[in-house]
Amino acid sequence: MDNLYVLRGEIQQFYAKNSKYINKALQFIVALLTFYMINHNMGFMKLLSNPLITLGLSVICAFLPMIVTVLAAAVLILVQMTAMSVGIMAVTAVIFLIMFIFYLRFSPKTALVVLLTPLAFMLKIPYVIPIAFGLVGTPVYAVPIIFGTIVFYMTDYLKEAASSLKGEGAAGMISQVTSYAQQVFQNKEMIVSVFAFIIVLLLVYTVRRMAINYAWKTAVAAGAVAGIAIVFAGSMMLGVKVSYLELILGNIAAVIVGLVLEFLFFSVDYSRCESVQYEDDEYYYYVKAVPKIVVSAPEKTVKRINKRGESQETEIIDTEEIRKKNAREQSVREPEEAVPEKRKRAPKKKSSKIEGNTEHLLLTKVLREELNLDNDDNEK
């Protein structure tokens, strides 16, 4: 288990160093899958369904804010609908306008959720979205989840009923718009899904914030069970056909994703939790402190092999021994540094001209005495 926590730390460090490039890569992948889903379900205009156009549009959106990808997806849907029916495009444009008014009002920074929700439906794991964002988000995420669900059912309905919606003249357009509006707003399966997503999101968010042991695991399990129960009850009450195998497998996938998110963002050790009580002038405080699990990476041992001729020399460097050696050297060095410095030697004085003249006079006097020059001068 310690190896997993070490791996988590390495992943976090790698992401911290390369977050800019990783975010752009993920944004490109999300944009590419979104545009592919739209063109695959609504390929009414062959030019826009070209893979090169999809790829180029994804590259452009990767270097722009995520909200631009949402707007580009909405425009792409409207243009694809224009090739089928102008009336349906007009109704969809009004729906998108209402969505963006509420979206920009309540959750302007959750554009990613609007894109991921239809993709989760396409992958048959839609309950990953409310459970995941119930763990790492807030109840405001319910707004983009609802919008993403409506967009998916709109595109899915147009994919299945494209041939039946074709008509001619004003009467045919009115029939198309009426049928389209009824299927979008009276779709019982969509209503059950939206209701289940909201309940699961709020339940997971509430439970994971409770001061109980294993709150995140309990929240994930409660969300998965609640999702299955709500869909089952809704299908029985409204007569909606539901694939229970996909429902169970999708919630199992949601549980796995929830456990992965807990491992990455909320790894704590409940065996060492503590309860703290203190007070001030107005309140008593009861605090439950749960320590995080932090495992430092083990230090590596470096092995050097030097090959000289036929002999091989192997040197093993142990980091623990190096640390101890440095500590000993430091302890020895500190007393030496405390000893005051020795007095500096005074610089040698240069011999002056007076000293030189004195020596010359003494030598002259000695010579005069030996040669009796002083007596001769006196006699004279």
TORKOL-4160 file (C-alpha; in steps of 0.2 Angstrom, whole numbers, padded with zeros to 4 digits, m for minus):
380
<pt num="1" X="0000" Y="0000" Z="0000"/>
<pt num="2" X="0014" Y="0012" Z="0003"/>
<pt num="3" X="0020" Y="0010" Z="m0015"/>
<pt num="4" X="0003" Y="0016" Z="m0020"/>
<pt num="5" X="0005" Y="0032" Z="m0009"/>
<pt num="6" X="0022" Y="0035" Z="m0016"/>
<pt num="7" X="0016" Y="0033" Z="m0034"/>
<pt num="8" X="0002" Y="0046" Z="m0029"/>
<pt num="9" X="0015" Y="0058" Z="m0023"/>
<pt num="10" X="0025" Y="0056" Z="m0039"/>
<pt num="11" X="0010" Y="0058" Z="m0050"/>
<pt num="12" X="0006" Y="0074" Z="m0040"/>
<pt num="13" X="0023" Y="0081" Z="m0042"/>
<pt num="14" X="0023" Y="0077" Z="m0061"/>
<pt num="15" X="0007" Y="0086" Z="m0063"/>
<pt num="16" X="0013" Y="0101" Z="m0053"/>
<pt num="17" X="0028" Y="0102" Z="m0065"/>
<pt num="18" X="0018" Y="0099" Z="m0081"/>
<pt num="19" X="0001" Y="0105" Z="m0077"/>
<pt num="20" X="0000" Y="0117" Z="m0091"/>
<pt num="21" X="0003" Y="0104" Z="m0105"/>
<pt num="22" X="m0007" Y="0091" Z="m0096"/>
<pt num="23" X="m0022" Y="0102" Z="m0095"/>
<pt num="24" X="m0021" Y="0107" Z="m0114"/>
<pt num="25" X="m0020" Y="0089" Z="m0118"/>
<pt num="26" X="m0035" Y="0084" Z="m0108"/>
<pt num="27" X="m0045" Y="0099" Z="m0115"/>
<pt num="28" X="m0040" Y="0093" Z="m0133"/>
<pt num="29" X="m0046" Y="0075" Z="m0129"/>
<pt num="30" X="m0063" Y="0081" Z="m0122"/>
<pt num="31" X="m0066" Y="0093" Z="m0137"/>
<pt num="32" X="m0061" Y="0079" Z="m0149"/>
<pt num="33" X="m0073" Y="0067" Z="m0141"/>
<pt num="34" X="m0087" Y="0080" Z="m0140"/>
<pt num="35" X="m0086" Y="0085" Z="m0158"/>
<pt num="36" X="m0085" Y="0067" Z="m0164"/>
<pt num="37" X="m0100" Y="0062" Z="m0154"/>
<pt num="38" X="m0110" Y="0077" Z="m0162"/>
<pt num="39" X="m0105" Y="0072" Z="m0180"/>
<pt num="40" X="m0108" Y="0054" Z="m0177"/>
<pt num="41" X="m0125" Y="0056" Z="m0170"/>
<pt num="42" X="m0130" Y="0071" Z="m0181"/>
<pt num="43" X="m0120" Y="0069" Z="m0197"/>
<pt num="44" X="m0133" Y="0078" Z="m0208"/>
<pt num="45" X="m0120" Y="0090" Z="m0215"/>
<pt num="46" X="m0106" Y="0079" Z="m0223"/>
<pt num="47" X="m0093" Y="0093" Z="m0224"/>
<pt num="48" X="m0093" Y="0096" Z="m0205"/>
<pt num="49" X="m0092" Y="0078" Z="m0202"/>
<pt num="50" X="m0075" Y="0077" Z="m0210"/>
<pt num="51" X="m0062" Y="0070" Z="m0198"/>
<pt num="52" X="m0050" Y="0084" Z="m0203"/>
<pt num="53" X="m0062" Y="0098" Z="m0198"/>
<pt num="54" X="m0066" Y="0089" Z="m0182"/>
<pt num="55" X="m0047" Y="0087" Z="m0178"/>
<pt num="56" X="m0043" Y="0105" Z="m0182"/>
<pt num="57" X="m0058" Y="0112" Z="m0172"/>
<pt num="58" X="m0052" Y="0102" Z="m0157"/>
<pt num="59" X="m0034" Y="0109" Z="m0159"/>
<pt num="60" X="m0041" Y="0127" Z="m0159"/>
<pt num="61" X="m0052" Y="0124" Z="m0144"/>
<pt num="62" X="m0038" Y="0116" Z="m0134"/>
<pt num="63" X="m0029" Y="0133" Z="m0133"/>
<pt num="64" X="m0044" Y="0143" Z="m0128"/>
<pt num="65" X="m0055" Y="0143" Z="m0112"/>
<pt num="66" X="m0067" Y="0128" Z="m0109"/>
<pt num="67" X="m0082" Y="0139" Z="m0112"/>
<pt num="68" X="m0077" Y="0141" Z="m0130"/>
<pt num="69" X="m0078" Y="0123" Z="m0132"/>
<pt num="70" X="m0095" Y="0123" Z="m0126"/>
<pt num="71" X="m0100" Y="0137" Z="m0137"/>
<pt num="72" X="m0092" Y="0128" Z="m0152"/>
<pt num="73" X="m0101" Y="0112" Z="m0148"/>
<pt num="74" X="m0118" Y="0122" Z="m0148"/>
<pt num="75" X="m0114" Y="0130" Z="m0164"/>
<pt num="76" X="m0110" Y="0114" Z="m0172"/>
<pt num="77" X="m0126" Y="0106" Z="m0166"/>
<pt num="78" X="m0136" Y="0120" Z="m0173"/>
<pt num="79" X="m0127" Y="0120" Z="m0190"/>
<pt num="80" X="m0130" Y="0101" Z="m0191"/>
<pt num="81" X="m0148" Y="0104" Z="m0188"/>
<pt num="82" X="m0150" Y="0117" Z="m0201"/>
<pt num="83" X="m0146" Y="0104" Z="m0214"/>
<pt num="84" X="m0161" Y="0094" Z="m0208"/>
<pt num="85" X="m0174" Y="0106" Z="m0203"/>
<pt num="86" X="m0174" Y="0125" Z="m0200"/>
<pt num="87" X="m0188" Y="0124" Z="m0188"/>
<pt num="88" X="m0180" Y="0111" Z="m0177"/>
<pt num="89" X="m0164" Y="0122" Z="m0177"/>
<pt num="90" X="m0174" Y="0137" Z="m0171"/>
<pt num="91" X="m0182" Y="0128" Z="m0157"/>
<pt num="92" X="m0165" Y="0121" Z="m0152"/>
<pt num="93" X="m0157" Y="0138" Z="m0152"/>
<pt num="94" X="m0170" Y="0145" Z="m0140"/>
<pt num="95" X="m0167" Y="0130" Z="m0129"/>
<pt num="96" X="m0148" Y="0134" Z="m0129"/>
<pt num="97" X="m0151" Y="0152" Z="m0126"/>
<pt num="98" X="m0161" Y="0148" Z="m0110"/>
<pt num="99" X="m0148" Y="0136" Z="m0105"/>
<pt num="100" X="m0134" Y="0148" Z="m0107"/>
<pt num="101" X="m0143" Y="0162" Z="m0097"/>
<pt num="102" X="m0145" Y="0150" Z="m0082"/>
<pt num="103" X="m0128" Y="0143" Z="m0085"/>
<pt num="104" X="m0119" Y="0159" Z="m0085"/>
<pt num="105" X="m0129" Y="0165" Z="m0070"/>
<pt num="106" X="m0126" Y="0150" Z="m0058"/>
<pt num="107" X="m0111" Y="0140" Z="m0064"/>
<pt num="108" X="m0100" Y="0149" Z="m0076"/>
<pt num="109" X="m0084" Y="0139" Z="m0072"/>
<pt num="110" X="m0091" Y="0122" Z="m0074"/>
<pt num="111" X="m0090" Y="0121" Z="m0093"/>
<pt num="112" X="m0081" Y="0104" Z="m0092"/>
<pt num="113" X="m0097" Y="0096" Z="m0084"/>
<pt num="114" X="m0108" Y="0101" Z="m0098"/>
<pt num="115" X="m0096" Y="0092" Z="m0110"/>
<pt num="116" X="m0092" Y="0077" Z="m0099"/>
<pt num="117" X="m0111" Y="0072" Z="m0096"/>
<pt num="118" X="m0115" Y="0068" Z="m0114"/>
<pt num="119" X="m0099" Y="0059" Z="m0116"/>
<pt num="120" X="m0103" Y="0048" Z="m0100"/>
<pt num="121" X="m0120" Y="0044" Z="m0108"/>
<pt num="122" X="m0111" Y="0039" Z="m0124"/>
<pt num="123" X="m0099" Y="0027" Z="m0114"/>
<pt num="124" X="m0114" Y="0020" Z="m0104"/>
<pt num="125" X="m0108" Y="0026" Z="m0087"/>
<pt num="126" X="m0118" Y="0042" Z="m0084"/>
<pt num="127" X="m0119" Y="0040" Z="m0065"/>
<pt num="128" X="m0100" Y="0043" Z="m0064"/>
<pt num="129" X="m0104" Y="0061" Z="m0066"/>
<pt num="130" X="m0115" Y="0065" Z="m0051"/>
<pt num="131" X="m0105" Y="0054" Z="m0040"/>
<pt num="132" X="m0088" Y="0061" Z="m0045"/>
<pt num="133" X="m0094" Y="0079" Z="m0044"/>
<pt num="134" X="m0103" Y="0076" Z="m0028"/>
<pt num="135" X="m0086" Y="0071" Z="m0021"/>
<pt num="136" X="m0075" Y="0085" Z="m0028"/>
<pt num="137" X="m0089" Y="0099" Z="m0032"/>
<pt num="138" X="m0104" Y="0108" Z="m0024"/>
<pt num="139" X="m0123" Y="0107" Z="m0027"/>
<pt num="140" X="m0121" Y="0120" Z="m0041"/>
<pt num="141" X="m0114" Y="0107" Z="m0052"/>
<pt num="142" X="m0132" Y="0100" Z="m0054"/>
<pt num="143" X="m0136" Y="0114" Z="m0066"/>
<pt num="144" X="m0123" Y="0109" Z="m0080"/>
<pt num="145" X="m0127" Y="0091" Z="m0077"/>
<pt num="146" X="m0145" Y="0094" Z="m0081"/>
<pt num="147" X="m0140" Y="0104" Z="m0097"/>
<pt num="148" X="m0128" Y="0090" Z="m0102"/>
<pt num="149" X="m0142" Y="0077" Z="m0100"/>
<pt num="150" X="m0154" Y="0087" Z="m0110"/>
<pt num="151" X="m0141" Y="0090" Z="m0124"/>
<pt num="152" X="m0138" Y="0071" Z="m0125"/>
<pt num="153" X="m0156" Y="0066" Z="m0126"/>
<pt num="154" X="m0159" Y="0079" Z="m0140"/>
<pt num="155" X="m0145" Y="0073" Z="m0151"/>
<pt num="156" X="m0149" Y="0055" Z="m0147"/>
<pt num="157" X="m0167" Y="0058" Z="m0152"/>
<pt num="158" X="m0162" Y="0067" Z="m0168"/>
<pt num="159" X="m0151" Y="0052" Z="m0173"/>
<pt num="160" X="m0165" Y="0040" Z="m0171"/>
<pt num="161" X="m0179" Y="0050" Z="m0179"/>
<pt num="162" X="m0170" Y="0059" Z="m0192"/>
<pt num="163" X="m0180" Y="0051" Z="m0206"/>
<pt num="164" X="m0197" Y="0053" Z="m0199"/>
<pt num="165" X="m0194" Y="0072" Z="m0195"/>
<pt num="166" X="m0192" Y="0076" Z="m0214"/>
<pt num="167" X="m0206" Y="0086" Z="m0221"/>
<pt num="168" X="m0210" Y="0098" Z="m0234"/>
<pt num="169" X="m0219" Y="0115" Z="m0233"/>
<pt num="170" X="m0225" Y="0125" Z="m0218"/>
<pt num="171" X="m0236" Y="0110" Z="m0212"/>
<pt num="172" X="m0222" Y="0099" Z="m0212"/>
<pt num="173" X="m0211" Y="0111" Z="m0202"/>
<pt num="174" X="m0224" Y="0113" Z="m0189"/>
<pt num="175" X="m0226" Y="0095" Z="m0188"/>
<pt num="176" X="m0207" Y="0093" Z="m0185"/>
<pt num="177" X="m0206" Y="0106" Z="m0172"/>
<pt num="178" X="m0221" Y="0099" Z="m0162"/>
<pt num="179" X="m0215" Y="0081" Z="m0163"/>
<pt num="180" X="m0197" Y="0087" Z="m0158"/>
<pt num="181" X="m0203" Y="0098" Z="m0143"/>
<pt num="182" X="m0214" Y="0084" Z="m0136"/>
<pt num="183" X="m0200" Y="0071" Z="m0137"/>
<pt num="184" X="m0187" Y="0083" Z="m0129"/>
<pt num="185" X="m0198" Y="0089" Z="m0115"/>
<pt num="186" X="m0209" Y="0074" Z="m0112"/>
<pt num="187" X="m0196" Y="0061" Z="m0113"/>
<pt num="188" X="m0199" Y="0050" Z="m0097"/>
<pt num="189" X="m0182" Y="0042" Z="m0098"/>
<pt num="190" X="m0173" Y="0059" Z="m0097"/>
<pt num="191" X="m0185" Y="0065" Z="m0083"/>
<pt num="192" X="m0180" Y="0050" Z="m0073"/>
<pt num="193" X="m0161" Y="0052" Z="m0076"/>
<pt num="194" X="m0162" Y="0071" Z="m0072"/>
<pt num="195" X="m0171" Y="0068" Z="m0056"/>
<pt num="196" X="m0159" Y="0053" Z="m0051"/>
<pt num="197" X="m0144" Y="0064" Z="m0055"/>
<pt num="198" X="m0149" Y="0078" Z="m0044"/>
<pt num="199" X="m0153" Y="0067" Z="m0029"/>
<pt num="200" X="m0137" Y="0057" Z="m0031"/>
<pt num="201" X="m0126" Y="0073" Z="m0032"/>
<pt num="202" X="m0134" Y="0081" Z="m0017"/>
<pt num="203" X="m0133" Y="0064" Z="m0007"/>
<pt num="204" X="m0115" Y="0061" Z="m0011"/>
<pt num="205" X="m0111" Y="0079" Z="m0007"/>
<pt num="206" X="m0120" Y="0079" Z="0010"/>
<pt num="207" X="m0113" Y="0062" Z="0016"/>
<pt num="208" X="m0095" Y="0066" Z="0011"/>
<pt num="209" X="m0095" Y="0082" Z="0022"/>
<pt num="210" X="m0101" Y="0073" Z="0037"/>
<pt num="211" X="m0089" Y="0070" Z="0052"/>
<pt num="212" X="m0090" Y="0051" Z="0051"/>
<pt num="213" X="m0076" Y="0039" Z="0048"/>
<pt num="214" X="m0074" Y="0034" Z="0029"/>
<pt num="215" X="m0086" Y="0048" Z="0024"/>
<pt num="216" X="m0080" Y="0047" Z="0006"/>
<pt num="217" X="m0083" Y="0028" Z="0004"/>
<pt num="218" X="m0099" Y="0030" Z="0012"/>
<pt num="219" X="m0105" Y="0044" Z="0001"/>
<pt num="220" X="m0100" Y="0034" Z="m0015"/>
<pt num="221" X="m0109" Y="0018" Z="m0009"/>
<pt num="222" X="m0124" Y="0028" Z="m0004"/>
<pt num="223" X="m0124" Y="0037" Z="m0021"/>
<pt num="224" X="m0123" Y="0021" Z="m0031"/>
<pt num="225" X="m0137" Y="0013" Z="m0021"/>
<pt num="226" X="m0148" Y="0028" Z="m0022"/>
<pt num="227" X="m0145" Y="0029" Z="m0041"/>
<pt num="228" X="m0151" Y="0011" Z="m0044"/>
<pt num="229" X="m0166" Y="0013" Z="m0032"/>
<pt num="230" X="m0172" Y="0029" Z="m0040"/>
<pt num="231" X="m0170" Y="0023" Z="m0058"/>
<pt num="232" X="m0179" Y="0007" Z="m0054"/>
<pt num="233" X="m0193" Y="0016" Z="m0045"/>
<pt num="234" X="m0195" Y="0028" Z="m0059"/>
<pt num="235" X="m0195" Y="0015" Z="m0072"/>
<pt num="236" X="m0209" Y="0006" Z="m0063"/>
<pt num="237" X="m0220" Y="0021" Z="m0060"/>
<pt num="238" X="m0218" Y="0029" Z="m0077"/>
<pt num="239" X="m0216" Y="0013" Z="m0088"/>
<pt num="240" X="m0199" Y="0017" Z="m0094"/>
<pt num="241" X="m0188" Y="0003" Z="m0101"/>
<pt num="242" X="m0172" Y="0002" Z="m0093"/>
<pt num="243" X="m0157" Y="m0010" Z="m0096"/>
<pt num="244" X="m0153" Y="m0015" Z="m0078"/>
<pt num="245" X="m0137" Y="m0023" Z="m0083"/>
<pt num="246" X="m0131" Y="m0007" Z="m0090"/>
<pt num="247" X="m0137" Y="0002" Z="m0074"/>
<pt num="248" X="m0128" Y="m0009" Z="m0062"/>
<pt num="249" X="m0112" Y="m0009" Z="m0072"/>
<pt num="250" X="m0113" Y="0010" Z="m0074"/>
<pt num="251" X="m0114" Y="0012" Z="m0055"/>
<pt num="252" X="m0100" Y="m0001" Z="m0052"/>
<pt num="253" X="m0089" Y="0010" Z="m0063"/>
<pt num="254" X="m0095" Y="0026" Z="m0054"/>
<pt num="255" X="m0090" Y="0017" Z="m0037"/>
<pt num="256" X="m0073" Y="0013" Z="m0044"/>
<pt num="257" X="m0070" Y="0031" Z="m0050"/>
<pt num="258" X="m0076" Y="0037" Z="m0033"/>
<pt num="259" X="m0063" Y="0027" Z="m0024"/>
<pt num="260" X="m0049" Y="0033" Z="m0036"/>
<pt num="261" X="m0054" Y="0051" Z="m0032"/>
<pt num="262" X="m0054" Y="0047" Z="m0014"/>
<pt num="263" X="m0036" Y="0040" Z="m0016"/>
<pt num="264" X="m0030" Y="0055" Z="m0025"/>
<pt num="265" X="m0039" Y="0069" Z="m0015"/>
<pt num="266" X="m0044" Y="0062" Z="0002"/>
<pt num="267" X="m0032" Y="0049" Z="0009"/>
<pt num="268" X="m0033" Y="0050" Z="0028"/>
<pt num="269" X="m0029" Y="0038" Z="0042"/>
<pt num="270" X="m0044" Y="0035" Z="0053"/>
<pt num="271" X="m0035" Y="0024" Z="0065"/>
<pt num="272" X="m0026" Y="0040" Z="0071"/>
<pt num="273" X="m0040" Y="0052" Z="0072"/>
<pt num="274" X="m0041" Y="0063" Z="0088"/>
<pt num="275" X="m0055" Y="0073" Z="0096"/>
<pt num="276" X="m0051" Y="0090" Z="0102"/>
<pt num="277" X="m0061" Y="0101" Z="0113"/>
<pt num="278" X="m0058" Y="0120" Z="0117"/>
<pt num="279" X="m0068" Y="0135" Z="0121"/>
<pt num="280" X="m0068" Y="0154" Z="0120"/>
<pt num="281" X="m0079" Y="0167" Z="0128"/>
<pt num="282" X="m0095" Y="0163" Z="0118"/>
<pt num="283" X="m0093" Y="0145" Z="0112"/>
<pt num="284" X="m0087" Y="0127" Z="0116"/>
<pt num="285" X="m0078" Y="0119" Z="0101"/>
<pt num="286" X="m0078" Y="0100" Z="0097"/>
<pt num="287" X="m0065" Y="0096" Z="0083"/>
<pt num="288" X="m0061" Y="0080" Z="0075"/>
<pt num="289" X="m0044" Y="0079" Z="0068"/>
<pt num="290" X="m0040" Y="0066" Z="0055"/>
<pt num="291" X="m0022" Y="0065" Z="0049"/>
<pt num="292" X="m0018" Y="0063" Z="0031"/>
<pt num="293" X="m0008" Y="0049" Z="0024"/>
<pt num="294" X="0009" Y="0055" Z="0019"/>
<pt num="295" X="0023" Y="0043" Z="0013"/>
<pt num="296" X="0039" Y="0049" Z="0008"/>
<pt num="297" X="0048" Y="0041" Z="m0007"/>
<pt num="298" X="0063" Y="0030" Z="m0001"/>
<pt num="299" X="0080" Y="0036" Z="m0004"/>
<pt num="300" X="0090" Y="0027" Z="m0018"/>
<pt num="301" X="0107" Y="0018" Z="m0016"/>
<pt num="302" X="0119" Y="0023" Z="m0030"/>
<pt num="303" X="0130" Y="0010" Z="m0037"/>
<pt num="304" X="0145" Y="0014" Z="m0048"/>
<pt num="305" X="0155" Y="0001" Z="m0058"/>
<pt num="306" X="0171" Y="0007" Z="m0065"/>
<pt num="307" X="0180" Y="m0004" Z="m0078"/>
<pt num="308" X="0198" Y="m0002" Z="m0080"/>
<pt num="309" X="0207" Y="m0015" Z="m0091"/>
<pt num="310" X="0202" Y="m0032" Z="m0085"/>
<pt num="311" X="0198" Y="m0027" Z="m0067"/>
<pt num="312" X="0182" Y="m0020" Z="m0061"/>
<pt num="313" X="0180" Y="m0008" Z="m0046"/>
<pt num="314" X="0163" Y="m0007" Z="m0038"/>
<pt num="315" X="0159" Y="0007" Z="m0026"/>
<pt num="316" X="0143" Y="0007" Z="m0017"/>
<pt num="317" X="0137" Y="0024" Z="m0010"/>
<pt num="318" X="0124" Y="0023" Z="0003"/>
<pt num="319" X="0114" Y="0039" Z="0006"/>
<pt num="320" X="0112" Y="0035" Z="0025"/>
<pt num="321" X="0131" Y="0033" Z="0028"/>
<pt num="322" X="0134" Y="0049" Z="0018"/>
<pt num="323" X="0121" Y="0058" Z="0029"/>
<pt num="324" X="0129" Y="0052" Z="0045"/>
<pt num="325" X="0146" Y="0057" Z="0039"/>
<pt num="326" X="0141" Y="0074" Z="0034"/>
<pt num="327" X="0133" Y="0076" Z="0052"/>
<pt num="328" X="0149" Y="0071" Z="0060"/>
<pt num="329" X="0159" Y="0083" Z="0049"/>
<pt num="330" X="0147" Y="0097" Z="0054"/>
<pt num="331" X="0149" Y="0093" Z="0072"/>
<pt num="332" X="0168" Y="0094" Z="0071"/>
<pt num="333" X="0168" Y="0109" Z="0061"/>
<pt num="334" X="0157" Y="0119" Z="0072"/>
<pt num="335" X="0170" Y="0119" Z="0087"/>
<pt num="336" X="0184" Y="0124" Z="0075"/>
<pt num="337" X="0174" Y="0139" Z="0069"/>
<pt num="338" X="0172" Y="0145" Z="0087"/>
<pt num="339" X="0191" Y="0146" Z="0090"/>
<pt num="340" X="0196" Y="0164" Z="0088"/>
<pt num="341" X="0208" Y="0168" Z="0073"/>
<pt num="342" X="0226" Y="0169" Z="0077"/>
<pt num="343" X="0234" Y="0186" Z="0077"/>
<pt num="344" X="0240" Y="0191" Z="0060"/>
<pt num="345" X="0259" Y="0193" Z="0059"/>
<pt num="346" X="0264" Y="0211" Z="0058"/>
<pt num="347" X="0271" Y="0215" Z="0041"/>
<pt num="348" X="0290" Y="0216" Z="0041"/>
<pt num="349" X="0297" Y="0234" Z="0042"/>
<pt num="350" X="0307" Y="0239" Z="0027"/>
<pt num="351" X="0325" Y="0244" Z="0031"/>
<pt num="352" X="0326" Y="0263" Z="0031"/>
<pt num="353" X="0340" Y="0273" Z="0024"/>
<pt num="354" X="0345" Y="0279" Z="0041"/>
<pt num="355" X="0349" Y="0261" Z="0046"/>
<pt num="356" X="0360" Y="0258" Z="0031"/>
<pt num="357" X="0370" Y="0274" Z="0035"/>
<pt num="358" X="0373" Y="0269" Z="0053"/>
<pt num="359" X="0380" Y="0252" Z="0048"/>
<pt num="360" X="0392" Y="0261" Z="0036"/>
<pt num="361" X="0398" Y="0273" Z="0049"/>
<pt num="362" X="0402" Y="0259" Z="0062"/>
<pt num="363" X="0411" Y="0250" Z="0049"/>
<pt num="364" X="0422" Y="0265" Z="0045"/>
<pt num="365" X="0426" Y="0268" Z="0063"/>
<pt num="366" X="0432" Y="0250" Z="0066"/>
<pt num="367" X="0443" Y="0252" Z="0051"/>
<pt num="368" X="0450" Y="0268" Z="0056"/>
<pt num="369" X="0454" Y="0261" Z="0074"/>
<pt num="370" X="0463" Y="0246" Z="0067"/>
<pt num="371" X="0473" Y="0256" Z="0055"/>
<pt num="372" X="0478" Y="0269" Z="0068"/>
<pt num="373" X="0471" Y="0283" Z="0057"/>
<pt num="374" X="0464" Y="0292" Z="0072"/>
<pt num="375" X="0481" Y="0293" Z="0081"/>
<pt num="376" X="0490" Y="0299" Z="0065"/>
<pt num="377" X="0477" Y="0313" Z="0064"/>
<pt num="378" X="0480" Y="0318" Z="0082"/>
<pt num="379" X="0499" Y="0319" Z="0080"/>
<pt num="380" X="0497" Y="0330" Z="0066"/>
